[in-house]
Amino acid sequence: MPKIRQRDVPWAVLRHLLDRARDREITTAQLGLLNDWINTEPEVPHGPWFKRFPGMIACGEGDLLKTFLRVGQAPSGEEVR
């Protein structure tokens, strides 16, 4: 199973993540929790996945984090614990 990519993330993906974080009012505290989790080098599925945090949902596919959802929005894919 892949681990979340931390280097060589495509610019378009980074731009999208920044836009979603701003649009969905993701706090720096939530991004800190995400960073702490990513630093544990969790394994994620090859296909779509999501991880719930207290104030947001991080969604990805394979080794790429792709977007953020607000709590209450419906994620798709396999939930990562």
Secondary structure, DSSP 8 states (H G I E B T S, - for coil): --B---SS--HHHHHHHHHHHHHTT--HHHHHHHHHHHTT--B--SSEEEEEETTEEEEEETTEEEEEE-TTS---SEE--
